[in-house]
Amino acid sequence: MKNKQLITKVLKTAALCRHFEIETYKNVENKIIRFPVYLSAGQELISSTLSQIVKKLKVKPLIFAQHRCHSIYISFGGRIEKLIDELLGK
C-alpha cells in the first residue's frame, strides 16, 4: 500500500467516525439516546491511523478501550448497526 492510499483510508475512516459522533450527539440532544454517552470526537485520527497501520503490518492487536471508544470500535471494523443498537439500549 502506498502512502497516499494509506492516508486516504485513514481520512475516510476518521470522517466516518466523526460523522457517527456528530449523529450520536444529535440523538443525545433529541433524547433518543437516554443515558450518558462519552463521545470520541476529536480522537478519531488516532484510532483510524492505528487501524490502518496494523492492517498494513498484518498485526492483530489486543485492544481494550474503557470509554470514548466509538472511534476505536468503528476503526477496527466494528459494525455500526450493533453500536447503534447498543446506544439505543437494545
C-alpha angles and dihedrals in degrees: 000000000000122000093250091054091047092051091047092052091047092051094046091051092045091050091051090050093048092048090051091052093048091052091045090053091051090052092050090050091049090048093241087122104049106188135064114288125192108212123212096204108144093029099070097101091063096056095037092051094046092048093054093045094052090047090052091048091043091234122148105210127199106231129187116188118182104189139343087042104134091107092048091051093048095042093054094051104274116160112254092208091060091047091052090050090052092050090050091051096247 
